[in-house]
Amino acid sequence: MGPETPPPQSREVPPESRRRPGWKRPSTLFLALLAGLGITLAVALLRRPSKSAGQAGALQARVVPVGVSAAERRDVPIWVEGLGNVTSLATVTIRARVSGQIVSIAFQEGSRVKQGDVLVQVDPRPFRIALQQAEATAARDLATLRNAERDLARYKELVGQKLIAQQQFDQQLATVDSARATLALDQAAVNSARLNLQFSSVTSPINGIAGVRQVDVGNLVSPNDTSGIVVLTQMDPIAVLFTLPQDDLPRVAEAFGKGPLEVEAWDRSGLARLGAGKLTVIDNQVNPATATIRLKAEFPNPDFRLWPSMFVKARMLLETRAGVVVVPTPAIQRGPSGTFVYVVNPDSTVAVRNVQVDTIQGPLAIALGIAPGDRVVVDGQNQLRAGARVDPRAVPLPAAPGAQQGDGGAQAVPVRPQAAGEQQPGAGAPPQTGARPQPRQQPQGRSGQQGGPREASAQ
């Protein structure tokens, strides 16, 4: 037998070779580094101060630049504002009052005409002839009456002497009465002919502006013409119809009962005042569709700055609050505890003071709880907390809305109580001295509050 063949050796794959390619066991040094880094982070987190305490400390240490205005005692006019349209007090379609042919036109289209000015001349010859005929008939009948009266005087003597019958005298008396009636009828005909002759000259019944002429020389006109000759529009004085929210009706009616109310008309952009007039009419019903009340004011318009159908903004002065304390509207803030302002102390720190806002009038707010001379923050309130140090920058107090300032879009808006967390638009806007009013978008003419209160937290 030959030598024994050794058994085949099992080819076991070592564990290292069964691992995924590219994977290597982490070294002990690497694991030690990770453990040390974790211990360091844990110690740092334990030693780190709380976030709120850090923020409070930073706010206390940091000086915040702010705008500051001093509260003042002023006389503040209270205005209400609405949208409206200019309308003429009188619009007349001129028509001929007699039939005839136009021989002359005495006005220019678009020109000013005065009451009594001749506009159109209708051919007067037929009316002059009719007048002459009526006058001649009246003269004839007057002669007949005089002759009958002389006969009556003779019959009176004869009947007294019993020379004629009483019946004959009575007949003559009736003849005189009939002649007198005929003469009166003739006189009426004369007056009618004279009036028709006068009507042949078409005159203006009002002061106004002539529109586009509808007829030319040579046309035949009559009282039944529907289009007429021309349309005249009264321009001075002129009226403005505007609307206010029904919520304003009680105080408007109360103020109107005390005397005339001043109304101003401004252009659509609110940049130019077009005129000033007086309120004349408060409508007798509220429009249920828009919850508004319509009012009418009359304006002198010698320069024709107001034009019929023009869109305008109407402002009406209700009253003037005398000697009230005012602050800029942006100074009013609102928090969970109500409205408040930041007051700058003499040591350049701020304190939170709760106030009650009576009325917001454009850039100014009438506030209760503030004394004249108190400095309130009007810009930069979002970086403040009670006790924060500030670098105050003086901001002039805006002028009260009025005809001279040109900001006349502001309306008195009584401030209602609001729930905590409720926001009010226009937050944080810095006051603008002499800001012009902006056009209204709402039909009831409510004005926006410039720099109105915003949500803030008083701590």
Secondary structure, DSSP 8 states (H G I E B T S, - for coil): --------------HHHHS-TT-----HHHHHHHHHHHHHHHHHHHHS--HHHHHHHHHHHSEEEEEEEE-EEEEEEEEEEEEEEEEES-EEEE--SS-EEEEEE---TT-EE-TT-EEEEE--HHHHHHHHHHHHHHHHHHHHHHHHHHHHHHHHHHHHTTSS-HHHHHHHHHHHHHHHHHHHHHHHHHHHHHHHHHHTEEE-SSSEEE------TT-EE-TT-SS-SEEEE--SSEEEEEEEEGGGHHHHHHHHHHS--EEEEE-TTSSSEEEEEEEEEEEEEEETTTTEEEEEEEE--TT--S-TT-EEEEEEEEEEEEEEEEEEGGG-EEETTEEEEEEE-TTSBEEEEE-EEEEEETTEEEEES--TT-EEEEE-GGG--TT-EEEEEE--------TTTS-TT--EEE-----TT---SSTT----TT-------STT-----TT---B----
